[in-house]
Amino acid sequence: MISYGMAKARAMAGRDDWNAREAIRSATILWYDTEDKGYELEVENEDDLDAEDFSAWVEENADSLVQEDAAANGTTFEGIEDIDYETEWIDDDALFEAEYADACESEWEWMTGR
């Protein structure tokens, strides 16, 4: 098994954005109805899509998502004012540590026949 330090150094060398990436957790669509009353619709990134894919999906489907929300609120959708995204930093150190621990356990199980 490769040492923790060497494995982490290799992983970090493969990325120029280590601990500098963000993930989009949700989008809030600000929309208004025919009476200019404002509403917010929050859309969670349940599938953990990357930022580009999730924002593209939200922007592509915003009208239909808001129309469903308008129907649920008993009003008529007039337009979208803004889409805000809630982001979160990706902790590459924590992700690496979990993956390394899993690899060590897998190797230990293989070596001991478990």
N, C-alpha and C positions, 0 to 999 in steps of 0.2 A: 504494500500500500504506500502510495506517495505521501510524504509528510504534509501536514496541514499548511505550513508556511509555503512550501513549494506549490501545492495545489492552488492556494489562494493567489500567489504571485502569477501563476499561469492564467488563472481566471481573470485577474485584473488586467493582465497584459492584452487579453483578447477584447477588452472593452475600453473605449476612450471616454465613456460616460459613467464610470463606476460611481455609484451613489449620487448621480446627478440627473437621474431620470425621474419623470413624474408619470403617474398613472391617473387617469380620470376615473373617479369613483361614481360620479353622478352628474346629471345635467338638469338644470332648472329652466324650464321654458316659461317665459313671462308672456302671457297673451291677454287679449282683451276681447270683450264681447261687443255686441251692437250698441250697448248703452255705455260704452267706454269704461266699464268696470273691469279692473285688472284681476288676473288669476295667475297662480303659479302651478306648474305641473312638474313634479320631480321624477326623473327617469334614472333608475339605478343601472349601473354597468354590471349586471348580474353574471355575464359570461366572461368577465375580465378581458374584454377586447382591448387592444392597445389604443393609445390616444387618437391616432389618425382614424382607425376603423370605427371607434365608438362615436367620435364627433361627426364623421361622415354619415353614419347610420342615423344619428339623432337629427341632423339637418335634412336628410333625405325623407325621414318619416315624421318630422315635426307636425306638419299639417294634419295628418291622419291621427296622430296621438292626441293632439289638441282637440280635434273634432270629437273624438271619443270622450274626452274629459268634459267638453262643453255639453254633450248630451247627458252625461252623468250629473252635471250641475244644473241641468234644465235651462240652458241658455244657448245662444247662437254665437258661434265663433266668428270673429270679425278679422283678427290679424294677430301676428306674432310681433311682440315688441323687441324681445332680446332672448338670447340663450346664454346662460352662465354655466360654466363647468367648475365642479369642485374637484380639485386635484390633491394628490397625496404623493409624497416622496417615496420612491422605491428604495428600500434598505437592502442593497446588494450584499452587504456584509451578513445580515441575518439570513437572507436566502442562501448564500453560499454555505454558511455554517450548518443550516438544516440539511442541505444536499450532501455535504461532506459527512455529517453524522449518519445519514441514511446509507451512504456508500460504505462507511466503515462497518456498520452493523451488518450490511449485506455480505461484505467480505468475511466478517467474523463467522456468520452463519454458514457460509460456504466452506470455510476452513474447518469448522467443528462438525459439519455434517448435520446441522439442525434444519 
